[in-house]
Amino acid sequence: MMKEIKFALYAIKKNIQSSSELRTSFLMNIIGMAINNLAFVFLWVYFVKSVGIIGGWTTYDIIALNGFCALSFGLIVSIFMGTRKIPEYVSSGSFDRYMLSPKNLILRIATSAFSPSAVGDAIFGIICLTVYGFLIHISFIQIIFIFILTIFASIIFFSMTLIINALSFYFIDATSFTDSVFQLFFTPTLFHGGAFHGAMRFIFTFMIPSLLIAAIPTETIKSVSITALLLIGLGSVVWFFIAVKLFNHSIKRYESSNFMTFGQ
């Protein structure tokens, strides 16, 4: 297990070094994405000011929501960008070289690519959560909650990304399909919890865990609920288990495209 982790860390290090060779482009990708994300905060803040508080959600909560969403997205998509490239690997036949690797297949694929722009998301998320903490005069226990919830949210985000892109093995060219399904999962994470009630809240919590990425973690910080924290943690374990099982089952359907290609 330790060898697999060391390999993953080595692959991540090499990906970052490779991406940062063009420093100006690397930094502009990061800064540009952070500025882009700022638009979402302004949009929701002015929306709340216009229509008033919805379901108990204030402008401060919107900042926390964007923080959790951007941070979990940034961490997973930057470091484990390879999971988003599974449809490309399958359709091009380059998935062959990963199956032949002696390393853990999921780790090998996940760390096969890196996204510089997603680093901007992660930095933006940290800034949002820091600002949120300053505005609400955050307590020590809430700081611990944020740290733990970020880990849980990232695990769920990784699991869903793996599940969605594992569907590539069931279609000839699944790039468009998996992108659409990913948007179905990701778009609700940008909406605050006050927008979801009844059946819709149930669906996007238990069937499609979009609200577990940002909305429910924000509500958990506000209420300092250990029960909610444990339930999110349980959700992260369950979805990770499902993701690994589904991926391992799905790769049995893979058939080499027999393309004579060579790559790293």
N, C-alpha and C positions, 0 to 999 in steps of 0.2 A: 504493500500500500504506500509506504513512504517513497519507494522508487517512482511510483506513478505520480505522486504529488510533486516530487523533485523535477520530474520530466515536464509536468504541466507548468511549473514555475519557470523552468528554463525556456520552454516554448513561448510563454507570455513575454519574458524578457527579450527574446530575439525578435518577436513581433513588434514590440515597442521600439526597439532599436532600429529596426528596418523602417518603420513608419516615420520615425523622427529624423531620418537622414536629411529630408528636405524640411528644415526647421520652420521656415516661413510658412509653408503650406500646412504643416502640422499645427502650428499655433493659430493660424487663421481658421482652420477647421474647428478647433476648440472654441475660440472666441465667437466665431459666427454662430455656432450651435447654441452657445449660452445666450447670445442676444436674441436668437430666434425663440428660445423658450420663454424669455422675459415677456414676449407678446401674450402668451397664454395667461400669465399672472395678471397683467393689466386687463385683459379681456374679462376674466372672472371677477376681479376686484371691482371693476366698474359695473359689471352685471349685478353683483350683490348690492352695490350702492344704489343702483337704479330700481331694483325690484324689492329690496329689503332682504332680511335674513330668511333663508329657506331651510326648514328642518333643523334649525339651530346652528347652521353653518355661517360663520362670520368671515370677514376678509382675512383674518389671521389664519383661520383654518384652511382657506384656499392656498395660502402660502405654504403651509405644511403639506397639503395634498400634492402640490407641484414639486415640493422637495422630495417626498417619498417616491413619487412616480419617476422623476428625472434621475434620481440617484440609483434606483434599482435598474432602470432601463440602461443608464450609462455604464454601470458596473458590468452587467451581463453582456450587452451588445458590444462594448469595447473589448473586453477581455476574452469573451467566448463568442466572437462574431462567427466562428465556424459553424455554429448551429443554424444560423440564418442562411448559410450557403449550402446546406444539405441538398436542396432541390437542384442546385447547379451541379453539385458533385455527382448526383445520381443520373441526371440527364446527359451529362458529358462523359460518363464512364470513369471519371477520375476518382470515384469512390473506391475503386479497386485497391488503390495503393494504401488506403486507410485500413481496409480489411486485412491486408497482408502485414500490417504493422504489429509487432509483438506487444505494443503498449495497449493500455485500456482504450477500447474503440471510442467511447464517448468522450473521454478526455482528449484523445488524439484529434478527433474532429472538432471539438469545441475550441481548442486552442490553435486551430490551423489558420485562423485569420484574426485580424485586429482592426477596429474602427476608431481612427483618431477623433472624428467628430463626436462620437459617443462619450469621449472623455469630457467634452464640454458639457454634456448632459449631467455627468456625475458631479463635476465641479459646481454647476448651477444648483443641483440638488442639495449639496452640502451648504451652499450659501443660503438657500431658502430655509433650510432647517435651522441654521444658525440665527437668521433673522427672526424666524418664528419663536425660537427659544428666548431671544432677547425681548421680543414684544410681549410675551406672556409671562416673563420672569420665571423661566423654567426651573423646576426643582431638580435635585440630584436624581431622584427616582425616575423622573420623566426623561432625563438624559439617558439613563440606562435602558429605559423602554425604547427610546428612539434607536439606540444602537442595536438592540435585539430585534426590533421590528424591521429594521433595514435588512438584517440577515435573512429573516423569514421571508420578507417580500422579494428579495433577490432570488432565493431558492425557488419560490413559486414562479417567478418570472422566467427563470432558467428552465424549469420543468415544463411550463406551457410552451415556451419556444421550441423545446425538444419534441414535445408531443405534436405540435402543429407541423413542424417540418418533417417529422417521421412519416407524415401522410404522403410524402413524396414517393415512397416505395409502392404506393397503390395506384399511381397514375403515370402515364407516359411522360407528360410534361406538366409538372405540378407547380411551377413557379408562380403563376398568376393565382392559382387556387390557394396555395399556402399563404401568399401575401394577403388575400382577402380574408382568410380565416384569422390571420394574425391581427388585422385591423379590427375584426369583430371582437377579439379579446382585448386589444390594447385601447381602443377608443373609449370604452366606459371608464378606464382608469383615470382619465382626464376630467371626469365629471364628479362633483362632490356627492357625498352620500345622501344629502337631502333631496337629490333628484330621483332617488330610487326608493320605491315603496312596494309592499306586498309581494306579488309574484315576481316582479322584475328584480327586486332586491334578493330574493331567494335564488333566482337563476344566476345572477351575476356574483353570487357569493359561493354557492355550492356546486353549480353545474359548470359555470365559466367563472373562475375565481378572480375576475377583474377587480372587484372591490377590496380584495385582500391585499392588493398591491399598495394602495394609497388611502382610499376613503376610510376603511375600517381601522387601519393603523392610526390614522389621525384621530378618529373617535376614541380609540383606545388610549391615546396620549392624553386627551381631554379628561376622560373619566378615570384614568390611572387604574384600569380594570385588569387585574391579574388573570381573571377568568377568560377575558377576551384575548389576552396575550397568549395564554396556553392554547386556546382554540385555533388561533392563527398559526402557532407553532405546529400543532397537530395537522393542520391543513397543509403546511409546507412539507411535512414528512409524507403524508398521503400522496400528494401530487408528485413529489419526487419519485416515490416508489412506482406510481402509475407510469410516469415518464420513462423510467429505466426499463420497466417490463414491456411497455408498448414499443419502445425503440428496438429492444433486443428481439422481439417477436417480428417486427416489421422488416428488419434487415434480411430475414429468411426469404423474403419475396424479391430481393434484389437479384437482378441478372446483369452480368457485365455487358457493357455496350461494345466491348472488344475494340476500343479505340487504342491505337498504338501511340499513347502519349506518355510523356515523362514529366514529372513535376516534383516539387519538394515534399 
